[in-house]
């Protein structure tokens, strides 16, 4: 049987033992066998002549005598020829002495395998950040050279030496055998990418859990606020897929990475919806993080979309191939380290977080950069997660809670990057002087302890890798256990990654909702004769719409009127028209999978007359499901607020060719309804005036001048009921506030204590909806409607939003 590991290190090789039976001159190989628990079971040699194997009996009959050769004159070798064990793909008889020596140095008892990792933070106790003058004095430049000096200043000599020695042994070995050895030796190897597109996603999940989910569940996230994040140098996007899986559409991400083969692969985001993640490549459209113009443009996009605050956290996972130059990885990566930190200081909001991949931290440049980040954040830690292969130099710098006033550090690092870009012969050797680092005893001690600890772990892993390379029979038996326990601890399902199954819209909708009869309902047309349907105006909300009567407005197609839209992921968006789901092809929009909206398509216009510009937009009136989240039972205003958040997450950066998705403004039906509808006149391209609705200002609009406010032609007003049928809302003059009243039980509650049973679901709101084709309906004018509302509404001075 194949030897196996048990308890992380028990292993053995099958060896041949000669057993000599003096009575019948029998040579038998005795083999140790292992049972399923790894225990040795002995097989006793059989020594009676009747059971000797046929070859031995044949040799005896031919005159073989013990102690003599097999030649005619008893000449020849006296010992059996030993079978040669070929090592993998190596040439027959080839031995690599160094790999054997390194493998023999491996002591299995030194390896620590556990699920819950130790994570140690160091806190910055200095109140002030370094000044520009101080940092300029610390800076040390010199000729560019690919030699790592002063390594032992930040790590023990023997550890630096042993890491280098263990790496050197593995440099020129066969790639196929190395992959096999790595696969079998790493106790966490079978976790791989779990349900995500690559291992990076699992690393982020691992880090997030180790940090008590401070990334995906930050304490500084306001109520009903989107979680804003950035993913830099991180194609194909595993980090972002994890965040979007965890938060769904409630997170909005921005990505900057190299285009083409290193780009984000959004179509491979099977676990999380990619529609709220927005890649950006800068003005040069290359995604180069070294380029200052890309850095600035990325910052501008993020500040626009985060209302000037910045992202809650930034992730960076930059790296490139250093094949045959592993010993120089840290030096080759220094500018990448630098630029990722620059972007973080530019875009992470105050008290936000930052995590970035690093490799060795032995050089003064790397140590100085980590020190500056230590000064810019309240706490930092250097952490190597279990999901990072133990034999490599990879580790992560995690920075917690950005401090205010980091502008000087940012500008200094920008100048350093510009110097590195312009001067090909010279280099920056020190960002911070050794004297300054020596004075920061707490930080220096933390860095040395981290390098020593991670260095020891890497040496053990490299020697273990050498042992597994040398002996292909070794297997790590804790892999299955570690996969199961780690995924459970990181709160990731222990499942295989699978491509989502495609279903037609009608089938998918039946899977999401048991009853789809509401699709055949239509709003009731409001006329003078049935205006008393709004006899309790506080039950109702209304919104201005573009939906019109097709026979009265021939320029408007039926498919632009309010109907249902279903998102199946990316641009697979379907419109419900005359009982059939039809792929939307007249407007370019993206919706997360399992999204069902009640919406309309309108022409959004800016400017007037011959300067008028118009673009298609999708306007949401109400929502049933938002990205797999069924909100149909929520209160109308709560659904409306969630839909606003949803649209903000979907809002694409400037210069995107996707149409905008907005939520209609929702107005309570009250005495001031006419003023609230924001109706005005604008000149169309033919110089004819039209009644239009102007949007209220939004922070994401490009400009704020009155002439450039977007607007659309008003064709109707739709009313949605917010109170369940057996309830009604009234205004209390005595308390100057609204309350709900249940007629069957005479129960009354103020709105702030309104019971859930009093709130109309989406289905009740939609089935009771009313459409007023105004201003085309000349019989029911705005003046008549305002007079009607004034008669049935009590007079009061307070604006009621209920």
N, C-alpha and C positions, 0 to 999 in steps of 0.2 A: 504493500500500500504506500501511497505518497505521504511523506512526512508532513506534519502540519504544525502550525503555531498553536500554542494554548497559553492562556494567561500572559499574552503579549510577547512571549519570547521562547517558550519551550520548543525546541526543534531538534532534529537529529538527521543524520545521513544513514542510509542503508549501507552497511558494510558486509563484506564477505569474510566469514571465519572458517578456517580449515579445521575440520575435526577428523582426527585420525583413529581408525579402528585397527588396533594391532592384530586382532585375530584374523580378519579377512582383508586387510590392506585396502580399506575403503576410505576414499577421500570425499567428504561431503561438505558442501557449503551450507552453513547455518545462517538463516536470514531472520532478522528481527522484524516482526510485524507489529503494526499499531492498530489497536481497536479504535472505535469511534470516539472514545474519550481521551485518546492520546496516550494510553497506558501500554507498556510493552507486554506482549504475550509471547512466551518462549515456545519454540517448536523443537522438541527433542529429536536428536538425530536417530535414525533407525539403523541398527547395527546387525540385524540377522541377514545371512547371506541370501535368503529367499526373496528379500525385498530390495536388494541392490539394483540400481538402475541398469538398464540393458547395456549401456556403453561400457560401464565398469566390468560387467560380466564378460562382455566380448573381449575386452583387453586382457582379462585374466586367462581366457581360453587361448589367446594368441601368444601367451608366454610372457606377459608383462610381469616383471619383478620389481618390488619396491626398492628404490635406491639406485635403479639403473635407468639409462635412457631408452628411447624407443628405436634406436638405430639397429642395424643388423648385428653389429658387434657390441650392443648395449651402450653405444655412445649417444651423445645428445644431452640436452638440458634435463635436469632432474625435477624442476618445479613447473607447474602448469603455467601456461601463458595467461597473464592477467588481461581481462577485457579493459579497453581504454574508454574512459568516459569523455566524449566530446562535449565541450562547453558551448551550447547554443550554436550560433552561426560562425563561431571562430574556426579558423583553419585547424585541421587535425593536428593535435599535439601542441597547439599554441597556448602558452601560459602567460598571463600578465602578472608579473611578480608584484607590482605596486598595488594592483587592485586586491590581490590576495592578502597582502600585508595590511592594507587599510581595512578590509573586511574582518580580519582577525582582531583588530583593535576594537571592534564593536562589542560593547557589553550590553546585552539586552536589559539587564537590571537597571541601567541608567535611564532608560526611556520611560517617560511619564505619559500615559494615555488617559485622558479624562474628558468629560463632556463640558462641565462648567469651568471656564477658563479664569485665570487670575488677570485682572486688569487694574493697573496702578497708575493713578493720575499724579501730576505735579502741579501745584497751584502757584500762580504768579502773585507774589505778595507786594510787588512794587506798584505804587500809585501812579507814577508817571511813565509815559512811553519814551523811548529814545528820541532825541532830537536829530534834525538833519545834520547839524554840526558834529554831534557825537558819531553818527554812523559814517560820516565822511572820513573822520579820523580813523575809524576802525578798518576801513576798506584797504585791502592790500592787493595790488596788481602785480603781474609778472608774466614771463613768457609762457605761451601755451605749451603744455606737455602732458603726455599721457602716462604720468607716473603718480601714484598715490603716495604722498608723503605724510608724515606725522600720524599715521594710522593708529599707532599704539597710544597716542595721547588721549584718545577717547575709548580705549578698550585695552584689556590686558594683552601683553605681548604674545603669550603662549596661545591665546584664543585666536588672535589675528593669524598667527603662524599656522595653527592647526586647521583653521577654515581654509586658508589658501592652499595648504598641502592637500586637504581632502578634495577640494575643487579640482586641483591640478591632476589628480589621479584619474578623475572621471572625464577629462576634457576630450580625449581622442578615442573613446570607446564606441562600440557599435551602437547606432541610434536605436535599432529595433530591440536589441537586448536591453538597452537602457530604459526604453519605454516599458518593457515587460517588468524589469526590476522595480521601477517606480510604481507601476500599477500594483504589484504584489506587496511592496514594503510599506506603503503609506496606509496607516490604519483608517484614514478618513477618505480614501480614494474613491470608494464606490458611491459616495454621496454625489459626486460629479455636479451636474447642474440641477438636479432634482426636477422640479416641474418647469424650470426656466430654460432660456435659450443657451446659457453657458454658466461656467463656474463663478463668474464675477457676481451674478445675482445672489448666489448662495453666500458668497463672502460678505456682501452687504447685509444680508439677513443675519449672518453670524455677528457682524460688528454691531448692528442695530440692537440685537438682543443683549450683547455684552454691555452696551451702553444704556440698558434699560429703556430701549425704544425712544431715545431722545431725538432721533431723526424723524421717524414717522409719526411720533406722538409728542411733539414739543410742547412744553408748558406755556410758551409765549404765543400759542396759536389762539387768536380771538374766536369768539363764538361765531359759527357759520362762516368762517374765513377759509379760503382755499389754502392748502399747504403748497407754498412755492418752493421749488428746488431747481438746482442746476446740475448738469452732468457734463463734465469737461474731459476731453481726451478719453472717451469711454465707449467708442464704438466697439461692438455692435449694439451695446445698450443694456447689458445685463443688470447694472445697477438700477437703471430707470425702470426696467420691467419689474423688479422686485418692489420698488416704491409704488408703482401703479397697481400692482397686484394687491398690495397692502391697503392702499387708500382709494383705489378705483378712480373715478373722475373727480374726486374731492382733492386731488393733487394736480398741480399744473407745473410741468417741467420745461426747461430750456436746455438745449444741448449744443455744444460746440465741439466738433471733432473733425478729423481729416475726412475729406470727401472720398468717394469711390470705394476702394477695397476696404478702407478702415471706417466706413460710414455706419450710421445707425441702421439697423435692419428692423424697421418698425413692423413690417409684415410678419416677422417671426416672434412678435410679442404675443404669444398664445395665452400667457397667464394673466397679464394686465392689459387694460385698454390703452392703446397708444394715441388715441385721438386728442388727448389733452397734453401730449408731449410735442414740443415744437423745436426741431433742429434748426440751427442757424449757422451760417458759414462765413459771415462777415462780408464787407464790401468787395473783397477779392474772390469770394465764392470758393475758398479753398479750405476753410476751417482751421488754418494754421494758428495755433495758440501762441507761437512766438511773435507773431505780427502785432505790433501795438495798435494798428488800425482795427484789426479784428477784435482785440480786447475791448477797445473803446466802444465799438458798435454793439458788441454783445452786452456790455454794461447798459448802454442806452435803451436797448430793447427790453431788458429786464426791468429797468427803473420805470419805463412806461407802463409795463403790464403789472407791476407790483405797487403802483401808486407812489413811486419814489422811495419805497422802503427797502427794496432788495429781497433776495430769497431767504427763506428760513434756514436752508442749509445748501451747501455745495459739496458734490462728490467729484473726485478726480481719480482716474485709474490709468494714467498715461504710462506707456512703456513701448519699447521697440526691441527688435531682435538684436542681441549682442552675441550671436553665435561666434565661437572661437575667441571672444573677448570678454568672457564672463568676469575676469578679474578686474576689468576696467569699467564695469557696469555703472558704478556710482559716478565716476568722472564723466562718462558719456551722457549720463542722465541729468547732470546738474542744471542745465538751462531749462529742462522740462520741469524739474522740481520748482525752479524759480518762477516760471510763468504760471504754473498752476496756483502757486501761492499769491501771485500778483492778481490774478482774476478773482480769487476768493476775497481778497481785501477790497476789491472793487465792487462786488455784487452781493456779498453776504450782509444782511441787515444787522443792526446792533443786537447783541445777545443771540445771534444766529450761530450755526455750527459749520464745521468744515472737516472733511476727511479726505486724505490723499494717499496714494500709494507711494512708498519710497523703497529703496533697496538698502545697501549698506550705508551706515552713517559713521564712517571712519574718518572722513576728511574734514578739515576746518571749514570748508565752504558749506557742506551739508549741516555740520553742527551749528554754524552761525545762522543759517536759514531757519533751522528748527528753533533756535533761541529767539529770533525775531518774532516768529509766530507765537512762541511762548509769552512774549511781552504783549502781543496784540490780542490775546484771548485770556480769559480768566483761568482756564486749566487746559493742559494738554496731556496726552499720553501716546506712547509708542506701543503698538499692539500688533501681534501676529496671530490672526485667528486660526482656529483648527482647520478651517476650509482652505487655508493657504498651504501649499505643499511644504512640508517641514524641511526639505533639503535645499530649498532656494533661499535667497536673501530677502525676499519680499517681506515687507511689514507696512503698517499703516500709521500715519500721523493723524491723530484725532484731536481737533481743537474745539473746545466747548465755550460757548458764550463770547462772542466777539465784543471787545471793549470799544467805547467811543474814542475818537481822536487818533485813529490810525493813519491819517492822511500823510504824515511825514514819512512813515515807514513805507507806505505804498509808493510815494513819489521816488524815494530812494531806490527801491527795488526796480522801478521802471527805468531809472537811469542806468542801473546795472545791466538790465536786459538790452537796452539800446547800445551800450558799450560792447556787449558780447556779439550783437548782430553786426556791428560796424567794423570791429577790429578782429581780423582773422589770426593775427600773430600773437596777440596778448590775451591774457585771461584774468579773471578775478579769482584770486586764491583764497582770500579771507573776506567774508562779509562782516565778521565781528572779530576783533582782536583776541588773541589767546589770553591776554591780560584781563580783558573784560570777562571772558568766560571763566577764567580762574577765580575771579571775584564773585561770580555767581555760583557759590559752592553747592547750593541745593540743586540747581539745574544741571551742573556738571556731574554731580554724583548720580543724578537720575539717568542722564545720558549714558554714563559709563556702565551703570548697573544694567540698563536695558541692553546695551551692546554685548556685555558679558553674558547675560542670561540668554539672549537670542543666539549668540555665537555658540554657546555650549549646546543648545538644542540643535542648531544646524550641524555641528560636528557629529553629534550622535546620529542624526538622520543621514548625513553623507556616508558615514561608516556603515550604517545599516544598508544603505543603497548599494555600497560596494559588496557587502556580504551577499545580498540577494542577486547581484550581477554575477558574482563568482559561482554561486550555487543556485541553479535554476529550480531546485526542488523545494525551496523555502516558500512558505505561504503565511501571511498574516491573518490569523483566524478571527481577529476582533473587528474586521471590516464591516460585516453585516450588523453586528451589535452597535458599532459606532454610528452607522448610518441611521439606524432606527432611533437611537437615543438622542443623537444630535438634532435630527429633523424635528423630533418632538419638542426638544428644548427650545429650538429656534422658532417654533410654531409654524412649521412648513409641513404640508401633508406628505406622507411617505408614498408618493405615487410617481408613475412615469410621466414624462412629458408627452402630451398627445395633442395633435392638431384638432382644433374645434370642428365638430361635425356641421357641415352646411345643411341648412333646412330652409325650405321655402317660407316666406313671411307668414302665410296663413297658418302653417303647421307650428312655426315657432311661437306665434302669438297664442295659439291654443295651449301650448305647453306652459306659457307664462301666466295666462288668465283662463280661468275655467269657463267664463261666460263672455262671449264676444258679440252679443246681440246689440250692444250699444252702437256698434259701427253703422248700423242702418238708421240710427236716429238723426234728426236734423233740427236745428234751432227753429223755434216758432217765429214767424214774421210778426213784428210789432205794428199795430195799426191803432187808429182812434178807437175802434170798436173793442179791442182787447187790452187797452192800456192799463186797465185795472188789475191785470196780472201782476203789476208792480205796486200793488196797494200797500205793501209793507216795504218801502224803499230801503230800509236798513238791512234787509235780507240780501241785498243785491250789490254787486260790483259791476262796473262796465269798463270797456276799453275801446278806443278808436281803431278801426280796421280798414283794410283796403278791399275786403271781400264785397263784391257788388253783384247786381243782377246782370247776367250775361246778355239778356235780351235788351237791356237798357244801355249797357256799356259794351259795345261790340269789340272794343279794343282789348278787353280783358278776357283771357281764356279761362275756361272752367277750372283747369288744373292750378290756377293761381288762387282760387278761392280757398277758404278755410276747410281743411280736411285733416286726416290722420297721416302722420309720417312715421315710418318704422326704420330704425337703424339696425343694420346687421354687421356693422364694423366697417371702418374706413369709409369709402365712397359708395358702399352698398346700402343706399338709402332708397326706400320704397314709399310711394304715395298711394293712398287709397282713393280710387276714382271709380264711381259707379259699380261698387261691389267687387273690385279687383285691385290687387296690389301691382303697381307699375313702377319699374325702376326710374328714378328721377334722373332726367338727362338735360333739363333746361337750366339747372342751377347747380353749381359745384359746392357741395357741402360734405362734411364728415360727421358721423354720429357714432358713438360707442355702441357695441353690440347690445341687443336687448333694450332698445330705447323706443318708447312710443309717445309721440307728441301730438297735440292738436294745434295745428299751425297753419299759416298762410304765407304765400310768396308775394312780395311787393317790390315795386321799384322804389328804391331809396334815391332821393334827388338832393343835389346841392346847387346853390346859386340859382339864377333865374334867366329867363329869356334865352338868347342865343348862347349864353355862357353856361347854361344848365348842363349838369352831368347826372347820369342815373346809372345805378347798378342794382342787380337783383340781391335780395336779402330774404332770409327766412325768419319770420316773426312767430314766436311761440305764444299762443293764447292760454294754454293749460297743458299739464303733463300728467301722464299715467305712470310711465316707468322711465327712470333716468339711469341709463347704464346699469341694468340689472336690479336697480333699487326701485321697488314698487312703492310709489308715494300716493297711490290713488285714494287711500283712506285718510290722508292728512287734510287739514283745514285748507281752504282755498288760498288764503294769504300765505300760509306756510309753503304750500306747493309753489306759489309764485316766487317766494324768496329763494327756494331751492333751485328753481329754474333759472333765476338770475345768476346764481353761483355757477350753475352748469354752463351757461352761456359765456361767462367770464373765463371759465376753464378752457372752452373751445375757441375763444377769440384768438385768431392767428396773428403773428407778428406782422409788422408793416411790410408791404410789397408782396404779401401772399395773394395767390390767385383764387383763394377760397372765398365764397360769399360769407357775409356776416350773418351770425345767428343772434337774434335779440329776443328779449321777452317784452311783450306789450306792457305799457304802463297800466296799472290796475287802480281804478278810481272808485271809491264808495259812492253810491247814489245818494246825494244829499243836496242841500239848497244851492251850493256853489258849484254844481256839476258843470254848468256851462263854462264857467271860468277855468275849471280844471282841465277841460278837454283841449286847451291850447290850439284852438282852431283859428287859422289866419288865411289870408289870400296871398298867392304867389303867382307870378307870370310864368306860363309854360313857354316852350320853344316857339310856339306859334303866336306868342304875345297875348294869348287869351288867359284871363285869370281863372284860378281854380282854388277851391277850398282845400287846405292841406292841414295835416297835423305835424307840428314840429316836435322833435324829440327833446326831452329834458337833457341837460348837459350830462355827458359821461366822461370820466377821466381818460378813457381810451380813444376819444376822438382826436384827430390830428390837430385841430385848431378850434378856437372857441368864438370866432367872430360870428355875428348874427347871420350874415349872408351865407356862411358856410355850414350852418347847422343842418344836419340831414332832416328830411321831411318826406312824407308820402301823401298822395292824393287820398282824401277821406271819402270812402264810399258807404260806410256803415258803422254802427256802434253795436257791439255784442254785449249782452247782459248775462252774467253768470250768478247763480244763486249760491250763497255761501252757508245758508242755514238749512238743516234737515227739514223735511216736509212737515213733520208734526210739531216743529218749533217755529218761533218767529222772534225777531229782534226789535226792541223798542228803545226809545230814548227817555231816560229819567230826568225830568227838569229839576227835581229836588236834588239829585246827586250829580247832575251834569255829566252823566255817563250812560253808555248803552248797557242793556241787559237782555238776556234771552229768556223766553217764556215757553213752557211746555203746556199746551192746551189740555191734553188728556189728563194730566196729573196736577195741573195748576202750579207746577214747580217753576220758580224763577231764580236766575243766577246772573250776577254781573259778569260782563264779558271776560274779565280777568280770571274768573273762576268757572268759565264756561265748560260744561261737561262734554266729553267726546261725542256723546250721542246727539248733541245739538248741532254738530258740524256736518255739513253735506260732503259726501265723498265726491270724487271726480265724476262718477257715473250719475249721481243725483244732480250735480251742477250741470253736466252736459245735457242730460235728458230734459231738464227744465230751462235750458238756455233760450234766449230770445235775441233776435237780430232786428235791428232797426235800420232800414236802408235810407239813411240820411246822409246827404241832403237831397237825394233824388226823389224821396217821397214828399211831395209838396203838400199833401193833406195833413201830415203830422210834422209840424215844423219844430224847431228848437224852442221857439217862444212858447208854443202850446205845451211842449213837454216840460219846460221850466215852470210854467204856471201850474201844471198838474202836480209836480213835485212840491211846490211851495204850499199848496192846499193841504197836502196830507202829511207834511213834515212839520213838527213843532218848531217854533221860532226859538233859536238859541244862538249865543255868540261863539260858542266853542266849536272848532273844527274836529269832527269825529272821524277817526280812521278805522275803528273797530277791526 
